[in-house]
Amino acid sequence: MHRYRWIARGSSCLAVLLLAGCAIPSSRENLDATAKLVATQTSGPLLWRRDAAAERQARANVETMLVDGLTLEESITVAFLASPELQLALEQLEISRSQFVAAATPPNPVAIVGEREPGGNLSAFYPGRNVTVGVLQNLIGLLNMPDRRAVARRDLERARYEAANRITQFGASVTQAWLEYGAALRIQQLRRDALSATQGLLDRMQAARPTDTEEADIVSRLRVSAASASTALLRNDIDVGTAREKLGLLLGLAGWHDDWRISGSLPALPEADFDAAALENAALDKRLDVQAAARAVDVRLRVLAMQRHFRWLNQFDLGLFRDRAIGGTAFTGPNAVIEVPLFDQRQAQLLNADAELRSAMRTLESTRLNARAEIRTHAVEMRAMRALLEQGAEPAATTPGDASELDRLRTQLAEQPAEEDRVGLLRDYWRARSALALSLGDWPAAQLPR
């Protein structure tokens, strides 16, 4: 009887030791660890809106930033606070934490209660009821807990890098949309000014009543120019509306603050670009997606090692049972359930773990190759946009001071397409530069305006 008590106490001590060695991070600790990864790329706050108080705090912060228009940095902050995209990434992270909690929790013992009635010719010599009471504990679930916990811990680290990468990519999308909307607004203003100047001169010439064929021809051409400028402005309104809705979707303000506006303009062309080729190799260790893929390989290695370690011992249950028999005499003793690996020797689990490891390694290899391709592609785009901008930076011909109003208008209208092209190229340059910085794993290198 004493040895059975020793077995029960030993099992309890084992469970206590396993629990004591398991440090489960809280939701706040999990969020803070991810926030540190995101902070290397962007300063946007990670506020998890998991309750009403957090919702109110997020709305109050957004209301403050909407007063004077949204700068580029404020747009990222608002998107982090108001958009469901970041919240979805944080919820997925919490799902990964729950899997760690499950791996760090020992299996519950199983209670068994049975009742049997005697039968047959000799049933009168037996008690009217026999009762069996027992408890069964899955020891494999306790023995492999350290391995399962190690796998889950590394998988949680992988999930943090994936969540940080997703959040950073989301911030980059907001940046691209802000640049696109800002450029569309600038082009809209250029076309509006051109239409206003053309229409104003046309009205004055029509009021003066053309006196000869040349003036009548000028009026006719001004009408065509005004109609063309009006059409171009209407087309640009579509571009502005589309860019605004794209940015508004990312900001998460639709239906709440539809009167939002942005503040600031496209940044000027910087004096020099950073050398992407010199930073390429270091980028493969800094990128969040590469680090997440590397940790996935580590997870698969741990899983394969665990499968091999417990290949021949898949089920091992230890229990203690108590039966009441003839005359009320009780019998107490241990029970063990051990699987005999006669047919199933966990071949399928080992094959799967091995294939999953190879898949993770190939995924890491593919991620690194894609990273190099992204870096080189965006570097070419950035250099090309700079060359086009510098090529078109030659000073425009100035209009003499004694030139007529018509000549000045012609000069203004002639320069307008070039100015529109310059705005578009500047937008594309900053889009390429920010994409390159992100692909290098060094978002601050883009030097975007705050």
N, C-alpha and C positions, 0 to 999 in steps of 0.2 A: 504494500500500500504506500509505503514511504517513497519507493522509487517512482511511482506514478505521479506523486505530488512533485517530485524533483523534475520529472519531464515537463509537467505543466508549467512549473515555475521557470524552467530553462527556456521554454518557448516564449513566455511572457517577457523575460529579460532580453531575449534576442530581438523581439519586436520593439522594446523600449530603446535599445541601443541603435537600431536602424532608424527609428524616428528621431533620436537625438542627433544623429549625424546628418540629418537632412535639413538644410537651410532653404526654405521656400521663399523666394522673393515676393514681396507684396506687390499689389498693383501699382502703387506709387513708385516703388523701387524699380519695377520693370519699365515704367514710363520714363523715369529719370535716366535710366541707362540708355534708352533709345534717344532721348532728348540730347544727350551728350554727343551721340553720333551725328544727329542732324545739325547740331550747333557748329560742327566743322564746315558746314556748307552754307547755312543760312541762319539768320538770327530770329526767324519767325518763331513765335511761342507755340508750344504744344500744350494746348488746354483741352483736356478730355471732358467733353460735355456729357458726363454720365449721370448727372442729377440736375434738379431744377436750379440749385444755387449756381452751378457751373454755367448753365444756360443763361442765367441773368447776368453773370459776370462777363461772359463772352459778348452778349448784346450791348452791355454798357461800354465795353472797350471799343466795339465797332462804331457805336454812335459817336464817340469822341473823335475818331479818325475821319468820319464822313463830313465833318463840318466844313473844312477848307479844301476839299478835294483830295483824292488819293494819289500820293506819290507812288513810285514803283515799289519801294520798300513797304509802304503802308498797304499796298494792294496785296502783297504776299501775306502780311500779317492778318488782314481782314479775311483772306481766303482760308488761312489756317484756323481762324476763329469761327467763321460762319459756314464754310462749305462742309457738306457731309463726307467728302472724299477723305479728308484727314481723319475724321472720326471713324470711318470704315477701316482705315489702316490700323488705328489704335485698338479697335474691337478685334480685328484679326490677331493682333499681338496678344490680347488677353486670352483668346482661344488657345494660343500656343502655351501661355502660362498655365491654363487649366490642364493641358496635357502633361505638363511637368508636375503639377499637383497630383494628378492621377498616378503617375509613375512613382512618386515619392510616398504614396499611401499604401500600407501593407494590406493584403487581402483579409477580409473578415473570416473568422471561423464559422463553420457550419454546424448548427444544432440539429440533432436527429432524435426524433421521438417516435417510438413504434408500440403498437399494441396488438397482441395475438390472443385468440381464444382457442382453448384445447379442443381437439376433435378425435373421433375414433372410439374404439371399444374401451380404451383405458383412460378416457377423458375424466372419469369420476375421481381418479387418483391425483389429479393435477388441480392447482388453483383455478379459479374461474377466469382469471385474467393475468397475463404476463406483460410487463411493461419494460421497454428498453429505452434508455436515455443515454445519449452520447454527444460528443462534440468532436469535430473534425477540422483540422487546420491544414491549409495548403502550404507546405514548407517550401516548395519551389518558388512560390510568390515572395517568400521572405528571403530565400537564398539569392535570387537574382535581382533583388531590389537595388543593390549598389550599381549593377550594370544598367538596369533600366533607368535609374536616376541619372547616371552619367550620360546616357544617350539623350534623355530628355533635357538635361541642362545644356548640352551642346546644340540641341535642336532649338532651344529657346534663344540661344545666342544667334543662331542663323536667322530665326524669325525677327530678331531685333534689327539685324542688318538689312533684311528684306523690307521691313517696315520703314526704316530710315531712308532706304533708297527710293521707296515709293513716295514718301513724303517730299524728298528732295526733288524728284522728278515732277511732282505736282507743283512745287514752287517754281520750277523752271517753266512749266506750262503757263503759269500766271504771268511770268516775266515776258514770255513770247507774246502772249495776248495783249499785255499792256503796251508793248512796243508797236504792235500792229494797230491797235486802236489809236495810239498817239500819232502815228504816221498818217492814218486815214483822216484824223481831224485836221492835221496840218495841210494835207492836200486839199481837203474840203475848203479850208480858209483861202488857199491860193486861188482855187477856182471861183470862189465867191467874189474875191477881189477883182479877178479878171472880168467876170460878168458885170460887176458893178461899174467898173471903169468903161467897159465897152458900151453898156446901156446908157451911161451918163453922157458920153460923147455923142452917141447917136441921137439922144433927145435934144441936145443943143444944136446939132447940125440940122435936124428936122425943123426945129423952131426957127432957125435962120432962113429956112426955105432955100434950097439949092438954086443957084442962078445959072449954072452952066452944066454941060454934060459931065465934066470931070467931077464936080461936087456930087452930082446925082449918082455917079458910079461909086464914089466913096461911101455915100449913104447906103447904097445897095450892098456893098461889101461889109459894112458895119452890121447890117441886119443879119447877114449870113454868119458873121462872127459871133453876134449875140446869141443867135439860135444854137450855134455849135457849143458855145460856152454854157448855155442853159442845159443842153443835153448832157454835157460832161459833168455838170454839177449834180444833175439827177442821178447819173450813174454812180457818182461818188457817194451819194446818199445811201445807196444800197451797200456799198463797201463799209461805210461808217456804221450802219445799222447791224450788219453781220458781225463786224469786229466788236461792237459793243455787246451784242448778245453773247458772243463767245467769251468775252472777259467777264460779263455779268454771271454767266453760268459757273465759271470757276470761282468767282467771289462768293457765291451762295447768297446773293442779296435779292434775287427775283421774288416779287410778291411782298417783300418787306421794305426795301428801300430802292425803288425803281428810279429815283431821282439822283442817284449817285453820279459823280463826275470825277475825272482824274485831274491831277495837278502836275505841272511840269511839262517838259518837252523832251524830244529825243536828245540824248547826250551828244556832244560834239565828237568828232573823230579824234581819238587819242594820238599822242605823238608817236607811239611805237606799239608793236604787238609783242606778246610773249612768245618764246621759242617752244612750240609744241613738240618738236622732235626731241629736244633735250629733256622734256618732262614726261615723255611717253612711257619709259620703263618704270619710273617711279609711280606713274598713274595706275599701273596694274596692281599695285599693292594698296593704293589709296581708295580706289573705287569701291563703293559699298556693295554693288552687285557682285563684283569679283570676290570680295570677302565673304559674302553670303554663300556663294557657290563653293568656296574653299571649306567653309564650315559644314556644308552639306556632305562633302567628302568625309570629313571627320566623323560625322554622325553615322554614315554608312559603314565606316570601318568599325565603329563601336558595336553596331548592330550585328555585323558579321562575326565579330569576336564573341559576342554573347551567344549567338546561335551555335557556334562551334563548342563553346564551353558547356552548354547544357543540352548537347545533342543527345546524349544517352540517358538523360534523366529529365524526361519531359513532365512526368507527374509523380509527385511524392506527397501524399497526404498522411498525416499522423493524427490519431484520435484516441479518445478515452471513452469507453462505454461501460454502462452499469445495467445489468439485467437482474430482475427479481424472479426467482424460480420457485420450486416446490417448498412449501412451508414458510414462505416469506424470506427464504435465504437469498441474499444478494451476491452477485458475482460482478467483480470490477476488473477490467483489464484493458490493455492498449490494443489499438488496431492500426494497421498501416496499409496504405493503398499505393502500390508502385506499378507504374506502367512497364511492361516488358517490351522492349523495342525489337520485336521479332520481324515485323513487316515495315512499319513506318519508323524509319531512322532519321526522320526530319530531312530527308533528301530535298523535298520541295522547298522547305524554308531556307536551306543552305544555298540552293540554286538561286532562289529569289534574292537573298541577301547579297550574293556575289554579283548578280546582274545589276542590282540597285547600286552597288558600289561602282561598278564600271560605268553605269549611266551617269552617276554623279561626277565621276572623273571626266567623262566626255563633256558634260555640261560645263564644268569649270574650264576645260580647254576651249570650248566654243565661246564662252563668255569672254575669255581673254582675247580671242581672235576678233570678236565683234568690237571689243573695246578699242583695239588697235585701229580697226577700220573706221570707227566713229571718229577717233582723234584725228586721223589723217584726212578724212573727208571734210570735217569741219575746219581744219587748218587750211586746206585748199580754198574753201569757201571764204574764209576770213581774209586771206591774202588777195583773192580775186576782188572782193568787194572794196578793199582798201585801194587796190590799183585803179579800179573804175572811179572811185571817189576822187582820188588824186589827179586822175586824168581829166576829170571834168571840173577841177577846181581852178581853171584858168579864169582870170578876171574878165567879166563881160564888157563888151564895148560900151562906153559911157555916151549918153546923149548930150550933145552940146547944150549949153544953157539957153541959147537963143532959138532952140528948136521949137517947132510948133507943137501944140498939144496933141495933134494927130501923130507926129513923129514919136513923141514920148510914149503914147499909147501903143504904137507899133513895137517900140523897143520893149515895153513891159510885157506885151503879149508874146513877143518872140522869146523872152527869157523865161516865161512861165513853164513851158514844158521841161526845160532844163532844170528848173528848180524842183518840179515834181519828181523828175528822175533822181535828183540828188537826195530828196527826202526818202524815196523808196530804197535807194542804195544804202543810205545811212541806217534805215530800219533793218535791211538784210544784213548789213555788216554787224550790227549789235546782236541780231539773232544768231548769226554764225559764231560770234565771239562768246556769247553766253553758252551756246551749245558746246563749244570747244572746252570752255572752262569746266562745264559739268562733266563732259566725257573724260577730262583729266582728273576728276575727283577733287577739283580745287575751284569750287564755285566763286569764292572771293576774288580769284584771279581775273574774273571778267571786269571788275572795277565798275560795276553798274552804279548809277547815281542813287543816292539815298533820299 
